[in-house]
């Protein structure tokens, strides 16, 4: 029922190891069969912020380079892009390209292509330099109208290349969540304000995948990010490259590797409720040279604890239990004062205007906070943390067997 997921072990970002694993993953699912000579393929990478590849926050340039080589070998052109958190302008985005190692990678690859192809008709690989925005109307679950990055209209097909990371609001950032980068950076907080409830926002992610319908999804899970993700967590070696033609079973496989499931990742639940994704890992067909149990990380640190405890029914007792559980497992952003540099990034990005600066430190008005965790995601120093109640931490440790 669901598209097969190809899973191949990859021990490091060594070029040869990446090449072997990526080729295996794409061969299993005939992943590049849609590409024809002369096409322009858009690679939608995860370049959420200007951070070096070694931090495991963004898609690694070695993986992107090898994928570009495979595409150009088929006679197609490539444009690589994303809309990081911040202004969607040439200066800001190009600075992110440089910081993520993409500019140097593309420059090296272009030199190689010039040597390989004598003809002026050689394939071209470039970073997106079109910063226009477009309007869309879509009959989605959450989205009816939205604006998106215009460069995608100039591609014949999209390949989504994501990074496996923890995420404070959605539980996990992977293939489905990566399409939020089609929304221009400075307008992202508006969507958090429009859809503050977790499932409504998760359906925004699913809607974007259904609108753009990428032809292929690839996950960089060689090194992922755990803990205070998706930008301020710690690198965690996972050792895999995954691929599929659709994102939902793929995300379920990735969730299984980091010891999560449908009740931990809101995008998985949203896809399942819409009949687009599996309920659990047993419904996923896994191809390749490894299995989910081979790579599972039982102690993978989450950004937040999305608990699977629910109480059905409309009775008063069930309602009281539901409110109690929500209170116990309530999470919220909280600043660690000794790490804060007073840069005001949290203040500037908060869509609910819940943050004020007092003596160069952020103060959060809890009555206004919608718990979108934009402040946590875009804090350049990782000073904004996801705070859990003491009881939630205890239950979280019990669930992980610690």
TORVEXNU-348840 format. One record per residue (C-alpha): residue number from 1; x, z, y. Coordinates in steps of 0.2 Angstrom, whole numbers, plus 2048, in hexadecimal, padded with zeros to 3 digits. Layout:
N
+------+------+-----+-------+
: zaro : east :  up : north :
+------+------+-----+-------+
:  NUM :    X :   Z :     Y :
...
+------+------+-----+-------+
END
This chain:
402
+------+------+-----+-------+
: zaro : east :  up : north :
+------+------+-----+-------+
:    1 :  800 : 800 :   800 :
:    2 :  80E : 804 :   80C :
:    3 :  81E : 7FA :   80F :
:    4 :  82C : 7FF :   805 :
:    5 :  83A : 809 :   80D :
:    6 :  84D : 805 :   809 :
:    7 :  859 : 813 :   809 :
:    8 :  86C : 811 :   807 :
:    9 :  879 : 81E :   809 :
:   10 :  886 : 81C :   817 :
:   11 :  893 : 82A :   818 :
:   12 :  899 : 825 :   82A :
:   13 :  899 : 819 :   838 :
:   14 :  8A8 : 810 :   831 :
:   15 :  8A4 : 7FD :   833 :
:   16 :  8A6 : 7F9 :   821 :
:   17 :  89B : 807 :   81B :
:   18 :  88E : 803 :   828 :
:   19 :  88E : 7F1 :   823 :
:   20 :  88C : 7F4 :   811 :
:   21 :  87E : 800 :   813 :
:   22 :  874 : 7F6 :   820 :
:   23 :  876 : 7E6 :   816 :
:   24 :  86F : 7EF :   807 :
:   25 :  861 : 7F7 :   810 :
:   26 :  85B : 7E6 :   818 :
:   27 :  85E : 7DC :   808 :
:   28 :  852 : 7E8 :   7FE :
:   29 :  844 : 7E3 :   809 :
:   30 :  849 : 7D2 :   80E :
:   31 :  849 : 7D9 :   820 :
:   32 :  850 : 7CB :   82A :
:   33 :  846 : 7BD :   822 :
:   34 :  83B : 7BB :   832 :
:   35 :  84A : 7B5 :   83C :
:   36 :  84C : 7A3 :   840 :
:   37 :  85A : 79A :   84A :
:   38 :  857 : 79A :   85D :
:   39 :  84C : 7A9 :   85D :
:   40 :  850 : 7B8 :   868 :
:   41 :  84F : 7C8 :   860 :
:   42 :  84C : 7D8 :   86A :
:   43 :  855 : 7E8 :   863 :
:   44 :  84C : 7F7 :   869 :
:   45 :  859 : 804 :   867 :
:   46 :  858 : 817 :   86B :
:   47 :  861 : 819 :   87B :
:   48 :  858 : 828 :   882 :
:   49 :  866 : 82E :   88C :
:   50 :  878 : 82B :   891 :
:   51 :  881 : 834 :   883 :
:   52 :  890 : 82F :   878 :
:   53 :  88D : 829 :   867 :
:   54 :  896 : 838 :   85F :
:   55 :  888 : 843 :   866 :
:   56 :  87B : 83B :   859 :
:   57 :  86E : 83A :   867 :
:   58 :  86D : 827 :   868 :
:   59 :  86E : 818 :   85C :
:   60 :  880 : 815 :   857 :
:   61 :  888 : 805 :   85E :
:   62 :  890 : 801 :   84D :
:   63 :  880 : 800 :   845 :
:   64 :  879 : 7F5 :   853 :
:   65 :  888 : 7EA :   853 :
:   66 :  887 : 7E7 :   840 :
:   67 :  874 : 7E3 :   842 :
:   68 :  878 : 7D7 :   850 :
:   69 :  885 : 7CE :   846 :
:   70 :  878 : 7CB :   838 :
:   71 :  86C : 7C4 :   844 :
:   72 :  878 : 7B8 :   84D :
:   73 :  87E : 7B2 :   83B :
:   74 :  86C : 7AC :   83A :
:   75 :  86D : 7A3 :   84A :
:   76 :  863 : 7AE :   855 :
:   77 :  867 : 7B6 :   865 :
:   78 :  865 : 7C9 :   868 :
:   79 :  861 : 7D4 :   877 :
:   80 :  863 : 7E7 :   876 :
:   81 :  859 : 7F2 :   881 :
:   82 :  850 : 803 :   884 :
:   83 :  848 : 80D :   892 :
:   84 :  851 : 81E :   893 :
:   85 :  84A : 82D :   89B :
:   86 :  84C : 82A :   8AE :
:   87 :  84B : 81B :   8BA :
:   88 :  848 : 80A :   8B2 :
:   89 :  854 : 802 :   8BD :
:   90 :  863 : 7F7 :   8BA :
:   91 :  870 : 804 :   8C0 :
:   92 :  868 : 812 :   8B6 :
:   93 :  865 : 809 :   8A6 :
:   94 :  876 : 800 :   8A6 :
:   95 :  87E : 811 :   8A8 :
:   96 :  875 : 817 :   898 :
:   97 :  87B : 808 :   88F :
:   98 :  88D : 80C :   894 :
:   99 :  88B : 81E :   88F :
:  100 :  884 : 81A :   87E :
:  101 :  892 : 80E :   87A :
:  102 :  887 : 7FF :   87A :
:  103 :  890 : 7F6 :   888 :
:  104 :  8A1 : 7F6 :   880 :
:  105 :  89A : 7F1 :   86F :
:  106 :  891 : 7E2 :   877 :
:  107 :  8A0 : 7DC :   880 :
:  108 :  8AA : 7DD :   870 :
:  109 :  89D : 7D4 :   866 :
:  110 :  89C : 7C6 :   873 :
:  111 :  8AE : 7C3 :   872 :
:  112 :  8AD : 7C2 :   85F :
:  113 :  89F : 7B6 :   861 :
:  114 :  8A9 : 7AB :   86D :
:  115 :  8B7 : 7AA :   860 :
:  116 :  8AB : 7A6 :   852 :
:  117 :  8A0 : 799 :   85A :
:  118 :  8A9 : 78B :   863 :
:  119 :  898 : 783 :   868 :
:  120 :  88F : 787 :   878 :
:  121 :  880 : 78A :   86E :
:  122 :  887 : 79A :   866 :
:  123 :  87B : 7A9 :   864 :
:  124 :  87C : 7B5 :   872 :
:  125 :  87B : 7C8 :   871 :
:  126 :  877 : 7D1 :   882 :
:  127 :  870 : 7E1 :   889 :
:  128 :  860 : 7E0 :   891 :
:  129 :  861 : 7DD :   8A4 :
:  130 :  84E : 7DA :   8A7 :
:  131 :  847 : 7EA :   8AF :
:  132 :  835 : 7E3 :   8B2 :
:  133 :  826 : 7EC :   8AC :
:  134 :  816 : 7E5 :   8A5 :
:  135 :  804 : 7EA :   8A4 :
:  136 :  7FB : 7EB :   893 :
:  137 :  7E9 : 7EE :   88D :
:  138 :  7E7 : 7F4 :   87B :
:  139 :  7D9 : 7FB :   871 :
:  140 :  7E3 : 809 :   86A :
:  141 :  7DF : 81B :   864 :
:  142 :  7E7 : 822 :   874 :
:  143 :  7EC : 814 :   87E :
:  144 :  7E1 : 808 :   887 :
:  145 :  7EC : 802 :   895 :
:  146 :  7FF : 805 :   898 :
:  147 :  80E : 7FE :   89F :
:  148 :  81D : 7F9 :   895 :
:  149 :  82F : 7F2 :   897 :
:  150 :  82D : 7DF :   89B :
:  151 :  83D : 7DA :   891 :
:  152 :  834 : 7DB :   881 :
:  153 :  829 : 7CC :   886 :
:  154 :  838 : 7C1 :   886 :
:  155 :  83C : 7C4 :   873 :
:  156 :  835 : 7BB :   864 :
:  157 :  836 : 7CB :   859 :
:  158 :  83A : 7DD :   85B :
:  159 :  846 : 7E8 :   850 :
:  160 :  843 : 7FA :   852 :
:  161 :  854 : 803 :   84F :
:  162 :  851 : 816 :   851 :
:  163 :  85B : 826 :   84E :
:  164 :  855 : 834 :   843 :
:  165 :  853 : 844 :   84E :
:  166 :  849 : 854 :   850 :
:  167 :  83C : 854 :   85E :
:  168 :  834 : 862 :   867 :
:  169 :  823 : 85B :   869 :
:  170 :  821 : 84F :   85B :
:  171 :  82C : 858 :   84E :
:  172 :  836 : 849 :   84A :
:  173 :  83D : 83A :   854 :
:  174 :  83F : 82A :   849 :
:  175 :  838 : 819 :   847 :
:  176 :  826 : 81C :   84E :
:  177 :  82C : 827 :   85D :
:  178 :  839 : 81B :   862 :
:  179 :  82C : 80F :   869 :
:  180 :  829 : 81B :   877 :
:  181 :  838 : 813 :   87E :
:  182 :  82E : 803 :   882 :
:  183 :  826 : 80E :   890 :
:  184 :  830 : 80D :   8A1 :
:  185 :  83B : 81D :   8A2 :
:  186 :  834 : 824 :   8B2 :
:  187 :  822 : 822 :   8AD :
:  188 :  824 : 82B :   89C :
:  189 :  81F : 83C :   8A3 :
:  190 :  80E : 834 :   8A8 :
:  191 :  80A : 831 :   896 :
:  192 :  80D : 843 :   892 :
:  193 :  801 : 848 :   8A0 :
:  194 :  7F4 : 83C :   89A :
:  195 :  7F6 : 841 :   888 :
:  196 :  7FC : 853 :   888 :
:  197 :  7F4 : 857 :   877 :
:  198 :  800 : 854 :   868 :
:  199 :  7F6 : 849 :   85E :
:  200 :  7F0 : 83F :   86D :
:  201 :  802 : 83C :   871 :
:  202 :  807 : 838 :   85F :
:  203 :  7F9 : 82A :   85F :
:  204 :  802 : 823 :   86F :
:  205 :  811 : 820 :   864 :
:  206 :  807 : 818 :   856 :
:  207 :  7FE : 80D :   863 :
:  208 :  80E : 807 :   86A :
:  209 :  814 : 802 :   858 :
:  210 :  804 : 7F9 :   855 :
:  211 :  804 : 7F0 :   866 :
:  212 :  816 : 7EA :   864 :
:  213 :  817 : 7E8 :   851 :
:  214 :  82A : 7E7 :   84F :
:  215 :  82F : 7DC :   840 :
:  216 :  83C : 7E8 :   83A :
:  217 :  840 : 7FB :   83B :
:  218 :  851 : 802 :   838 :
:  219 :  856 : 814 :   839 :
:  220 :  867 : 81B :   83D :
:  221 :  868 : 82B :   832 :
:  222 :  87A : 82B :   82F :
:  223 :  87C : 839 :   83C :
:  224 :  86C : 840 :   842 :
:  225 :  867 : 84E :   84F :
:  226 :  860 : 85F :   84A :
:  227 :  85B : 86E :   854 :
:  228 :  857 : 86C :   866 :
:  229 :  854 : 859 :   865 :
:  230 :  851 : 84C :   869 :
:  231 :  85F : 84D :   876 :
:  232 :  867 : 85E :   876 :
:  233 :  868 : 862 :   864 :
:  234 :  877 : 862 :   858 :
:  235 :  87E : 854 :   84E :
:  236 :  879 : 855 :   83B :
:  237 :  881 : 849 :   82E :
:  238 :  873 : 841 :   824 :
:  239 :  87C : 832 :   81C :
:  240 :  86F : 824 :   81B :
:  241 :  869 : 814 :   823 :
:  242 :  856 : 810 :   820 :
:  243 :  84C : 801 :   823 :
:  244 :  83A : 7FB :   821 :
:  245 :  82E : 7EE :   828 :
:  246 :  822 : 7FB :   82E :
:  247 :  826 : 80C :   835 :
:  248 :  81A : 818 :   82D :
:  249 :  820 : 81A :   81B :
:  250 :  832 : 819 :   823 :
:  251 :  82F : 828 :   82E :
:  252 :  827 : 831 :   81F :
:  253 :  837 : 82E :   815 :
:  254 :  842 : 834 :   824 :
:  255 :  837 : 843 :   825 :
:  256 :  83A : 847 :   813 :
:  257 :  84D : 846 :   815 :
:  258 :  84C : 853 :   823 :
:  259 :  840 : 85E :   819 :
:  260 :  831 : 85A :   823 :
:  261 :  820 : 853 :   81F :
:  262 :  80F : 84E :   827 :
:  263 :  80B : 85F :   82E :
:  264 :  81C : 860 :   837 :
:  265 :  81C : 84F :   83F :
:  266 :  80D : 84A :   84A :
:  267 :  810 : 837 :   849 :
:  268 :  810 : 838 :   836 :
:  269 :  7FF : 841 :   837 :
:  270 :  7F8 : 834 :   844 :
:  271 :  7FD : 825 :   839 :
:  272 :  7F5 : 82D :   82A :
:  273 :  7E5 : 831 :   832 :
:  274 :  7E4 : 81F :   838 :
:  275 :  7E7 : 818 :   826 :
:  276 :  7F8 : 811 :   82C :
:  277 :  804 : 81D :   823 :
:  278 :  806 : 828 :   813 :
:  279 :  801 : 83A :   811 :
:  280 :  811 : 83F :   809 :
:  281 :  821 : 839 :   801 :
:  282 :  819 : 835 :   7F0 :
:  283 :  810 : 826 :   7F8 :
:  284 :  821 : 81E :   7FE :
:  285 :  82A : 811 :   7F4 :
:  286 :  83D : 814 :   7F7 :
:  287 :  849 : 806 :   7F2 :
:  288 :  85C : 807 :   7F4 :
:  289 :  86A : 811 :   7ED :
:  290 :  864 : 822 :   7F1 :
:  291 :  854 : 82D :   7F0 :
:  292 :  84C : 839 :   7FC :
:  293 :  851 : 848 :   7F1 :
:  294 :  863 : 842 :   7F1 :
:  295 :  864 : 843 :   804 :
:  296 :  858 : 851 :   808 :
:  297 :  85E : 85F :   814 :
:  298 :  854 : 86F :   811 :
:  299 :  85C : 878 :   820 :
:  300 :  85A : 86A :   82D :
:  301 :  857 : 873 :   83D :
:  302 :  847 : 86F :   846 :
:  303 :  843 : 86E :   858 :
:  304 :  833 : 877 :   855 :
:  305 :  828 : 87D :   847 :
:  306 :  819 : 873 :   844 :
:  307 :  810 : 87D :   837 :
:  308 :  805 : 876 :   82A :
:  309 :  7F9 : 886 :   82A :
:  310 :  7E7 : 880 :   82E :
:  311 :  7D6 : 887 :   82C :
:  312 :  7C7 : 87C :   829 :
:  313 :  7B5 : 880 :   82E :
:  314 :  7AB : 885 :   83E :
:  315 :  7A8 : 897 :   83A :
:  316 :  7AE : 8A5 :   846 :
:  317 :  7BA : 8AC :   839 :
:  318 :  7C3 : 89B :   838 :
:  319 :  7C3 : 898 :   84A :
:  320 :  7CB : 8A9 :   84D :
:  321 :  7D8 : 8A6 :   840 :
:  322 :  7DC : 895 :   848 :
:  323 :  7DF : 89C :   859 :
:  324 :  7EA : 8AA :   851 :
:  325 :  7F5 : 89D :   848 :
:  326 :  7F6 : 893 :   858 :
:  327 :  7FC : 8A2 :   862 :
:  328 :  808 : 8A8 :   855 :
:  329 :  810 : 897 :   853 :
:  330 :  810 : 892 :   865 :
:  331 :  81F : 88A :   86C :
:  332 :  825 : 887 :   87E :
:  333 :  833 : 881 :   888 :
:  334 :  83F : 88F :   88F :
:  335 :  84E : 88E :   899 :
:  336 :  85F : 896 :   893 :
:  337 :  865 : 89C :   8A4 :
:  338 :  877 : 89D :   8A0 :
:  339 :  877 : 88A :   89B :
:  340 :  86D : 884 :   8AA :
:  341 :  877 : 87B :   8B8 :
:  342 :  868 : 879 :   8C4 :
:  343 :  867 : 866 :   8C3 :
:  344 :  854 : 866 :   8C5 :
:  345 :  852 : 859 :   8B8 :
:  346 :  845 : 863 :   8B0 :
:  347 :  83C : 866 :   8C0 :
:  348 :  83C : 853 :   8C4 :
:  349 :  836 : 84D :   8B2 :
:  350 :  828 : 85A :   8B0 :
:  351 :  818 : 850 :   8B0 :
:  352 :  80D : 85F :   8B2 :
:  353 :  817 : 865 :   8C1 :
:  354 :  819 : 876 :   8B8 :
:  355 :  82B : 879 :   8BD :
:  356 :  831 : 880 :   8CD :
:  357 :  843 : 884 :   8D2 :
:  358 :  847 : 896 :   8D7 :
:  359 :  859 : 89A :   8DB :
:  360 :  85E : 88A :   8D3 :
:  361 :  856 : 88F :   8C3 :
:  362 :  846 : 887 :   8BC :
:  363 :  836 : 892 :   8BA :
:  364 :  828 : 88C :   8AF :
:  365 :  816 : 88F :   8B4 :
:  366 :  80E : 892 :   8A3 :
:  367 :  7FD : 88E :   8A9 :
:  368 :  802 : 87C :   8AE :
:  369 :  80E : 879 :   89F :
:  370 :  807 : 86C :   893 :
:  371 :  816 : 86E :   887 :
:  372 :  81B : 85C :   887 :
:  373 :  82D : 862 :   886 :
:  374 :  833 : 855 :   893 :
:  375 :  83E : 863 :   89B :
:  376 :  846 : 866 :   88B :
:  377 :  849 : 854 :   886 :
:  378 :  851 : 84F :   896 :
:  379 :  85B : 85E :   89A :
:  380 :  86D : 858 :   89B :
:  381 :  875 : 868 :   896 :
:  382 :  868 : 86D :   888 :
:  383 :  864 : 87D :   892 :
:  384 :  851 : 87B :   890 :
:  385 :  84D : 881 :   87E :
:  386 :  83E : 881 :   873 :
:  387 :  839 : 893 :   872 :
:  388 :  830 : 899 :   862 :
:  389 :  827 : 8AA :   860 :
:  390 :  830 : 8B6 :   855 :
:  391 :  823 : 8B5 :   847 :
:  392 :  824 : 8A2 :   847 :
:  393 :  837 : 8A3 :   845 :
:  394 :  835 : 8AF :   836 :
:  395 :  828 : 8A3 :   82E :
:  396 :  833 : 894 :   831 :
:  397 :  841 : 89C :   828 :
:  398 :  836 : 8A0 :   819 :
:  399 :  830 : 88E :   818 :
:  400 :  842 : 889 :   818 :
:  401 :  847 : 895 :   80A :
:  402 :  853 : 89F :   815 :
+------+------+-----+-------+
END
